[in-house]
Amino acid sequence: MRRRMFWFLTVVVGFFVITLVANAQEGAEAAAGGFSMATAIGLFAAGIAIAVAAFGGALAQGRTASATMEGIARNPGAQSQMFMPWIVSMALIESLVIYALIIAFMILAKVK
């Protein structure tokens, strides 16, 4: 667990450092009329945001479906009581992925 936390924090700090460097270089490259580092970081951030959201949403939906099917297998009579909460939870999980997609589009709009 500590190793995972270490790598996660290393990646997060790395992204912050890259963002600071990109913002420092933005003025010089924008004056030259080239493709700025901030634009590249923004495009990368949008891609990472939707990739992580899709991955997390898929894992959450898989675990939810697995738990629901396990509950139905243990008690088949409770299927009617489990169905609606399962559908609602799937819709809420999918809505979080859609929110991430909207945020990715907002990042892309701000970059361009």
C-alpha positions as CSV (number, residue, x, y, z in Angstrom):
1,M,0.0,0.0,0.0
2,R,2.8,2.4,0.8
3,R,4.5,1.7,-2.5
4,R,1.3,2.5,-4.4
5,M,0.9,5.7,-2.4
6,F,4.5,6.6,-3.1
7,W,4.2,6.2,-6.9
8,F,0.8,8.0,-6.9
9,L,2.3,11.0,-5.1
10,T,5.4,10.9,-7.3
11,V,3.2,11.1,-10.4
12,V,1.1,13.9,-9.0
13,V,4.1,16.0,-8.0
14,G,5.6,15.3,-11.4
15,F,2.5,16.7,-13.1
16,F,2.7,19.8,-10.9
17,V,6.3,20.4,-11.8
18,I,5.6,19.9,-15.5
19,T,2.8,22.4,-15.3
20,L,5.0,25.0,-13.6
21,V,7.6,24.6,-16.3
22,A,5.0,24.8,-19.0
23,N,3.6,28.0,-17.6
24,A,7.1,29.5,-17.4
25,Q,7.8,28.7,-21.1
26,E,4.4,29.8,-22.4
27,G,5.3,33.5,-22.8
28,A,8.4,32.9,-24.9
29,E,6.8,30.3,-27.2
30,A,3.6,32.3,-27.6
31,A,5.6,35.3,-28.7
32,A,7.3,33.1,-31.3
33,G,3.9,31.9,-32.5
34,G,4.7,28.2,-32.0
35,F,2.9,25.4,-30.3
36,S,3.3,26.2,-26.6
37,M,4.1,23.7,-23.9
38,A,1.0,24.7,-21.9
39,T,-1.2,23.7,-24.9
40,A,0.5,20.3,-25.0
41,I,0.1,19.8,-21.3
42,G,-3.6,20.8,-21.6
43,L,-4.2,18.3,-24.3
44,F,-2.4,15.6,-22.3
45,A,-4.4,16.5,-19.2
46,A,-7.7,16.2,-21.1
47,G,-6.7,12.8,-22.4
48,I,-5.6,11.6,-19.0
49,A,-8.8,12.9,-17.4
50,I,-11.1,10.9,-19.6
51,A,-8.9,7.8,-19.5
52,V,-8.8,7.7,-15.8
53,A,-12.5,8.4,-15.5
54,A,-13.4,5.6,-18.0
55,F,-11.1,3.2,-16.2
56,G,-12.5,4.0,-12.8
57,G,-16.1,3.9,-14.1
58,A,-15.5,0.5,-15.7
59,L,-14.0,-0.9,-12.5
60,A,-16.9,0.5,-10.4
61,Q,-19.6,-0.9,-12.7
62,G,-17.9,-4.3,-12.8
63,R,-17.8,-4.4,-9.0
64,T,-21.4,-3.2,-8.7
65,A,-22.6,-5.8,-11.2
66,S,-20.5,-8.5,-9.5
67,A,-21.9,-7.7,-6.0
68,T,-25.5,-7.6,-7.3
69,M,-25.2,-10.9,-9.1
70,E,-23.6,-12.5,-6.0
71,G,-26.5,-11.2,-3.9
72,I,-29.0,-12.6,-6.3
73,A,-27.2,-15.9,-6.4
74,R,-27.4,-16.1,-2.6
75,N,-31.0,-15.1,-2.4
76,P,-32.9,-15.3,-5.7
77,G,-36.1,-14.1,-4.1
78,A,-34.5,-10.7,-3.5
79,Q,-33.9,-10.0,-7.2
80,S,-36.8,-7.6,-7.5
81,Q,-35.6,-5.6,-4.5
82,M,-32.0,-5.4,-5.8
83,F,-32.8,-4.4,-9.4
84,M,-33.7,-0.7,-8.9
85,P,-30.8,0.2,-6.6
86,W,-28.5,-1.6,-9.0
87,I,-29.8,0.5,-12.0
88,V,-29.6,3.7,-10.0
89,S,-26.0,3.0,-8.9
90,M,-25.0,2.2,-12.5
91,A,-26.6,5.4,-13.7
92,L,-24.7,7.4,-11.0
93,I,-21.4,5.7,-11.8
94,E,-21.9,6.5,-15.5
95,S,-22.8,10.1,-14.8
96,L,-19.4,10.6,-13.1
97,V,-17.7,9.4,-16.3
98,I,-19.9,11.8,-18.3
99,Y,-18.9,14.6,-16.0
100,A,-15.3,13.8,-16.6
101,L,-15.9,13.9,-20.4
102,I,-17.5,17.3,-20.0
103,I,-14.5,18.5,-18.0
104,A,-12.1,17.1,-20.6
105,F,-14.0,19.1,-23.3
106,M,-13.8,22.2,-21.1
107,I,-10.0,21.7,-20.8
108,L,-9.8,21.4,-24.6
109,A,-11.8,24.5,-25.1
110,K,-9.7,26.5,-22.7
111,V,-6.4,25.2,-24.4
112,K,-7.4,26.1,-27.9
